[in-house]
Amino acid sequence: MSRSMFFAIFASAAALFAAPGASNAEDVKPSMTRETKAMPKPAKSGLLPINGLNYYYAVYGRGEPLLLLHGGLGTTDMFAPILPKLAESRTVIGVDLHGHGRTALGDRPLSLEAMGDDMAAIVKALGYEKVDVMGYSLGGGVAFRMAVQHSETVRRLVLVSTGCASDGFYADMRTQQAQVGAAMADMMKDTPMYKSYVAVAPRPQDFPKLLDQLGAHMRKDYDYSADVAKLKMPVMLVFGDSDMYRPEHEIKFYQMLGGGLKDAGWMRENLSQNRLAILPNRTHYDVFFAPELVAAALPFLNGVTKVKTWDEIVRETH
């Protein structure tokens, strides 16, 4: 099995769509709080008992709250290159998703719908009524379900390398996803996905079980197209120009959100509230730490829609 397939597995978990115990930082064992060198120190972190799981969370920075959700076989730490920039003006709430990182794998199956419920419960448990949400890949799928199922908790939504149906992937990606399972565990021990998992996981021996859970869900077909219309909040879709999703699917998703249907007009009178960003020279496997992602997402999250008109530019240059 090729190394490129490992990376495909690592980030392609957007196709996925109980351990009782501690609920505060003092109860997290030291290895679970170890951070990468580039990660800022969280202002607060710990475990929250949510729907039969103990979710690890960490809070960084100050400002309007932003829930940040990582990709498959990753952790919040995978955002280390961009998290400090986000935390300059935002309270960033990172959550390790079910079975990932410092959040132990529970007895229930992995489910985007269930994790969407969990994220809404986490937001409320941390004292927030409404947050902005940015999710990548698997985290994007969770963010999508959270916004559909608990729209009252989501102000603005950024979905990074996230589709709305399994047929959005290139066909060869679906073939690779179907092969994910525990039998791959030994072959993955030299990959960053395995190393980052065992560095912080409360039960490192669960890695093969996690692969089985991911594989079972990735083999399922899904289509959330009917739910797209339920996203009434502003939504930004972000893809790399060489993503694992077909461009046709990316455009269709954007059009279902009401964008890309007609010209915006001279005075932007037909401009959609939703956005589509295609980042050049980016793939599914590096878009989540791209500086361009922050540059595109932050103005949207901040509600910035005003741009200078041609007339204003002309006046400034004469």
Backbone torsions as a table, in degrees:
resi	resn	phi	psi	omega
1	MET	NA	134.7	-171.4
2	SER	-79.2	157.4	176.2
3	ARG	-62.4	-36.1	180.0
4	SER	-62.4	-31.5	177.9
5	MET	-67.5	-38.5	177.0
6	PHE	-56.9	-43.7	-179.8
7	PHE	-70.0	-31.4	175.4
8	ALA	-62.7	-42.6	178.9
9	ILE	-63.5	-43.8	-177.6
10	PHE	-54.1	-43.8	-173.1
11	ALA	-106.1	-10.5	-172.9
12	SER	-86.4	8.7	-178.0
13	ALA	-69.6	2.7	171.1
14	ALA	-63.8	-15.5	177.1
15	ALA	-72.3	-16.5	-179.5
16	LEU	-77.1	96.3	176.3
17	PHE	-114.1	NA	NA
18	ALA	NA	123.1	-172.0
19	ALA	-104.2	112.7	177.2
20	PRO	-72.7	158.2	175.4
21	GLY	154.9	-138.1	-167.5
22	ALA	-65.6	152.6	177.6
23	SER	-134.5	15.8	176.0
24	ASN	-144.2	168.7	-171.6
25	ALA	-62.6	-32.5	-177.7
26	GLU	-63.7	-22.4	-177.1
27	ASP	-89.1	-2.8	179.8
28	VAL	-86.5	127.5	-178.1
29	LYS	-67.8	154.4	-172.8
30	PRO	-51.8	-41.7	-177.1
31	SER	-64.2	-22.0	-178.5
32	MET	-80.0	-15.7	-178.9
33	THR	-106.1	4.2	179.3
34	ARG	-66.9	134.2	-177.1
35	GLU	-113.4	157.1	171.6
36	THR	-70.5	157.9	-175.4
37	LYS	-59.9	-32.9	-175.3
38	ALA	-82.0	-12.7	-176.8
39	MET	-76.5	135.4	172.6
40	PRO	-69.7	160.0	178.2
41	LYS	-75.4	129.3	-180.0
42	PRO	-69.3	145.7	174.6
43	ALA	-71.5	-26.8	-179.4
44	LYS	-157.4	143.6	176.7
45	SER	-157.9	165.5	179.1
46	GLY	161.2	-159.9	179.4
47	LEU	-118.5	142.0	176.3
48	LEU	-122.5	126.2	175.5
49	PRO	-76.5	110.7	-176.2
50	ILE	-131.2	116.6	173.7
51	ASN	49.1	44.3	175.5
52	GLY	87.5	0.2	178.0
53	LEU	-119.5	159.0	172.1
54	ASN	-108.9	99.6	-176.1
55	TYR	-85.5	130.4	172.3
56	TYR	-83.8	135.7	175.9
57	TYR	-135.4	157.3	174.3
58	ALA	-145.2	139.7	-177.0
59	VAL	-116.8	131.0	-177.4
60	TYR	-127.8	149.5	168.9
61	GLY	72.9	-169.4	-179.5
62	ARG	-141.7	149.3	179.6
63	GLY	130.7	-163.9	177.9
64	GLU	-61.5	140.5	-175.2
65	PRO	-72.0	137.5	177.1
66	LEU	-131.9	114.3	175.0
67	LEU	-81.7	123.9	-174.2
68	LEU	-117.2	120.5	-172.0
69	LEU	-120.6	126.5	-172.2
70	HIS	-82.2	176.3	180.0
71	GLY	-89.7	175.1	-177.6
72	GLY	-62.2	137.6	-177.8
73	LEU	61.9	20.4	175.7
74	GLY	-115.9	-169.4	174.6
75	THR	-141.8	176.9	174.6
76	THR	-56.2	-29.6	-177.8
77	ASP	-60.9	-19.2	-179.8
78	MET	-66.8	-15.9	177.0
79	PHE	-89.5	11.4	-176.2
80	ALA	-50.3	-39.5	-178.9
81	PRO	-66.5	-25.3	-175.9
82	ILE	-115.1	-16.8	-175.2
83	LEU	-60.7	-41.2	178.7
84	PRO	-58.1	-38.4	179.0
85	LYS	-66.8	-42.4	178.2
86	LEU	-62.6	-39.2	-175.8
87	ALA	-74.6	-9.6	176.3
88	GLU	-63.9	-32.2	-176.4
89	SER	-130.0	5.6	-176.1
90	ARG	-135.3	147.6	164.8
91	THR	-84.0	105.4	-176.1
92	VAL	-93.2	123.7	178.9
93	ILE	-107.7	105.6	177.6
94	GLY	-94.4	136.2	178.6
95	VAL	-127.9	129.9	171.2
96	ASP	-80.9	119.7	-172.8
97	LEU	-69.9	168.5	-176.6
98	HIS	-49.5	121.2	177.8
99	GLY	80.7	-0.2	-175.9
100	HIS	-111.0	144.3	175.0
101	GLY	55.6	-122.6	-174.6
102	ARG	-87.7	-2.1	177.1
103	THR	-97.0	113.4	-175.6
104	ALA	-65.7	151.8	175.7
105	LEU	-74.1	122.2	-179.8
106	GLY	-87.8	-171.1	-177.9
107	ASP	-81.3	-22.0	-176.9
108	ARG	-82.2	156.5	178.1
109	PRO	-67.1	157.7	172.8
110	LEU	-70.0	135.5	-177.9
111	SER	-152.4	129.1	176.1
112	LEU	-62.2	-41.3	-179.4
113	GLU	-61.6	-45.9	-179.6
114	ALA	-65.5	-40.8	178.9
115	MET	-68.6	-31.4	174.1
116	GLY	-60.9	-42.7	174.9
117	ASP	-62.4	-42.3	-178.6
118	ASP	-61.3	-42.1	-177.9
119	MET	-64.3	-40.7	177.8
120	ALA	-62.4	-38.7	178.6
121	ALA	-67.9	-37.3	178.0
122	ILE	-63.8	-45.5	179.4
123	VAL	-56.5	-45.8	-179.6
124	LYS	-68.3	-39.1	179.9
125	ALA	-63.5	-29.4	179.2
126	LEU	-86.8	0.4	173.4
127	GLY	93.1	15.6	180.0
128	TYR	-105.8	135.9	175.6
129	GLU	-84.8	-36.5	-175.9
130	LYS	-148.9	138.6	-180.0
131	VAL	-136.0	158.9	164.0
132	ASP	-81.4	153.1	-177.0
133	VAL	-134.4	132.4	172.0
134	MET	-128.8	121.4	-179.4
135	GLY	-127.9	142.8	179.7
136	TYR	-113.8	130.1	173.8
137	SER	56.0	-115.5	176.2
138	LEU	-54.4	-44.5	178.5
139	GLY	-62.7	-31.1	175.3
140	GLY	-67.3	-39.7	176.2
141	GLY	-62.9	-41.2	176.9
142	VAL	-64.7	-42.8	178.5
143	ALA	-61.9	-40.5	177.4
144	PHE	-58.5	-49.5	-178.5
145	ARG	-65.9	-38.7	176.7
146	MET	-58.5	-44.9	-177.6
147	ALA	-68.3	-33.9	178.2
148	VAL	-73.1	-46.5	-172.6
149	GLN	-84.3	-23.9	-177.4
150	HIS	-139.5	59.4	-174.2
151	SER	-60.7	-25.0	-179.4
152	GLU	-67.9	-13.7	-178.5
153	THR	-98.1	-7.4	-173.4
154	VAL	-116.3	121.2	178.7
155	ARG	-86.4	-55.5	176.6
156	ARG	-133.9	151.3	-172.2
157	LEU	-131.7	128.0	174.8
158	VAL	-119.1	119.7	179.6
159	LEU	-109.4	115.7	-175.6
160	VAL	-105.3	121.5	-179.1
161	SER	49.6	55.2	-177.0
162	THR	-134.2	126.5	176.4
163	GLY	-101.3	178.7	179.4
164	CYS	-116.8	3.6	178.3
165	ALA	-158.1	149.5	-176.5
166	SER	-66.3	-23.5	179.1
167	ASP	-77.2	0.7	175.6
168	GLY	-75.3	-20.2	178.2
169	PHE	-75.4	153.2	166.7
170	TYR	-62.0	147.0	-174.1
171	ALA	-58.7	-38.3	-178.0
172	ASP	-68.3	-25.4	176.1
173	MET	-67.7	-39.2	178.4
174	ARG	-63.1	-36.5	177.5
175	THR	-63.8	-43.0	179.3
176	GLN	-66.9	-41.2	179.9
177	GLN	-61.3	-33.5	-178.4
178	ALA	-65.9	-17.9	-177.0
179	GLN	-90.0	-4.7	-175.4
180	VAL	-69.3	132.4	178.4
181	GLY	-179.1	177.2	-175.1
182	ALA	-59.5	-27.1	-178.6
183	ALA	-62.5	-18.5	-179.6
184	MET	-84.5	-11.0	-169.6
185	ALA	-55.8	-48.4	-178.1
186	ASP	-63.6	-37.6	-179.0
187	MET	-69.8	-17.5	-175.1
188	MET	-95.8	3.5	-172.8
189	LYS	-67.6	-16.1	176.7
190	ASP	-99.5	7.5	-178.2
191	THR	-92.9	155.4	177.8
192	PRO	-63.9	-26.8	179.7
193	MET	-64.4	-47.0	-179.3
194	TYR	-68.6	-43.7	-177.3
195	LYS	-62.9	-41.0	180.0
196	SER	-70.1	-31.0	179.6
197	TYR	-68.1	-52.8	-175.3
198	VAL	-69.4	-20.1	179.9
199	ALA	-68.1	-27.2	-174.1
200	VAL	-129.4	-13.6	-173.7
201	ALA	-64.9	138.1	176.9
202	PRO	-66.8	-26.1	177.3
203	ARG	-135.5	81.9	-177.1
204	PRO	-55.3	-27.4	-178.7
205	GLN	-67.2	-8.4	-179.9
206	ASP	-83.8	-0.1	-176.3
207	PHE	-56.7	-47.2	177.6
208	PRO	-59.9	-37.7	179.1
209	LYS	-64.9	-38.3	177.2
210	LEU	-63.1	-42.1	178.0
211	LEU	-61.2	-40.5	176.8
212	ASP	-61.2	-43.5	-179.6
213	GLN	-64.5	-44.5	178.5
214	LEU	-61.8	-45.9	-178.8
215	GLY	-60.8	-42.2	-179.7
216	ALA	-59.7	-39.7	-179.1
217	HIS	-78.0	-34.7	-179.9
218	MET	-69.7	-19.0	177.6
219	ARG	-82.0	-6.8	179.3
220	LYS	-86.3	139.5	170.9
221	ASP	-80.0	147.6	177.0
222	TYR	-149.5	155.5	176.5
223	ASP	-151.9	109.4	-178.9
224	TYR	-101.2	18.3	-176.3
225	SER	-55.4	-39.3	-177.8
226	ALA	-65.9	-21.0	-178.7
227	ASP	-88.7	-12.7	-176.6
228	VAL	-60.2	-38.2	-178.8
229	ALA	-65.1	-16.5	179.8
230	LYS	-79.5	-9.2	179.6
231	LEU	-83.4	90.5	-177.5
232	LYS	-86.6	-18.6	178.2
233	MET	-76.7	159.7	175.4
234	PRO	-60.0	136.3	-176.8
235	VAL	-128.1	134.9	171.3
236	MET	-115.5	130.5	172.1
237	LEU	-101.7	132.6	178.5
238	VAL	-127.3	128.5	176.6
239	PHE	-134.4	155.5	166.7
240	GLY	-79.9	153.4	-179.7
241	ASP	-71.5	-9.3	175.6
242	SER	-125.4	45.1	-176.5
243	ASP	-74.7	174.1	177.3
244	MET	-84.2	-4.7	175.6
245	TYR	-94.3	142.9	177.2
246	ARG	-66.8	137.1	178.5
247	PRO	-54.7	-34.3	179.0
248	GLU	-60.0	-38.0	179.6
249	HIS	-70.2	-40.8	179.3
250	GLU	-58.7	-45.3	-179.6
251	ILE	-68.1	-41.4	179.4
252	LYS	-60.8	-43.4	178.5
253	PHE	-59.0	-47.1	-179.8
254	TYR	-62.4	-40.5	179.5
255	GLN	-67.3	-35.2	176.2
256	MET	-64.0	-25.5	176.4
257	LEU	-82.3	-4.5	178.9
258	GLY	99.3	0.6	178.2
259	GLY	-95.0	163.0	174.9
260	GLY	65.7	26.5	-178.2
261	LEU	-102.5	-22.4	178.1
262	LYS	-162.9	169.2	178.6
263	ASP	-62.2	143.2	-176.9
264	ALA	-70.9	-20.2	180.0
265	GLY	94.3	153.7	-176.6
266	TRP	-55.9	-40.6	-179.7
267	MET	-101.0	18.8	179.8
268	ARG	61.0	26.8	-175.8
269	GLU	-70.3	-20.1	179.1
270	ASN	-106.6	16.0	-176.5
271	LEU	-69.0	129.2	176.6
272	SER	-70.4	153.1	174.3
273	GLN	-74.6	-12.2	-176.5
274	ASN	-101.4	159.7	-173.1
275	ARG	-131.4	153.1	173.4
276	LEU	-128.2	124.5	177.9
277	ALA	-120.8	124.4	174.3
278	ILE	-111.5	111.0	-175.2
279	LEU	-88.2	122.5	-177.2
280	PRO	-70.6	147.8	176.5
281	ASN	61.6	30.9	178.5
282	ARG	-126.6	146.1	178.9
283	THR	-118.2	178.7	177.5
284	HIS	-63.1	-22.5	-170.7
285	TYR	-97.7	-1.4	176.5
286	ASP	-138.7	-0.1	-178.7
287	VAL	-68.3	-27.4	-173.7
288	PHE	-73.7	-15.3	175.9
289	PHE	-117.4	16.5	-178.7
290	ALA	-73.7	130.7	174.2
291	PRO	-56.3	-32.0	179.9
292	GLU	-63.7	-27.2	177.7
293	LEU	-63.2	-45.6	178.7
294	VAL	-63.9	-43.6	-178.7
295	ALA	-61.8	-33.8	179.9
296	ALA	-81.9	-41.2	-171.4
297	ALA	-78.5	-39.4	-174.0
298	LEU	-60.6	-48.0	177.4
299	PRO	-58.0	-39.8	177.7
300	PHE	-62.8	-47.9	-179.7
301	LEU	-62.3	-30.2	179.6
302	ASN	-84.8	0.4	177.8
303	GLY	75.4	21.8	-178.8
304	VAL	-81.8	115.6	178.3
305	THR	-121.9	-15.7	-177.5
306	LYS	-73.6	130.7	171.9
307	VAL	-130.9	158.6	178.6
308	LYS	-69.7	139.6	177.1
309	THR	-81.6	167.5	176.6
310	TRP	-59.7	-43.0	179.0
311	ASP	-57.7	-43.0	-179.6
312	GLU	-65.5	-39.8	179.1
313	ILE	-64.9	-43.0	179.3
314	VAL	-61.2	-44.5	-180.0
315	ARG	-62.2	-37.3	-178.9
316	GLU	-70.8	-26.0	-175.3
317	THR	-97.7	4.0	178.9
318	HIS	-124.5	NA	NA
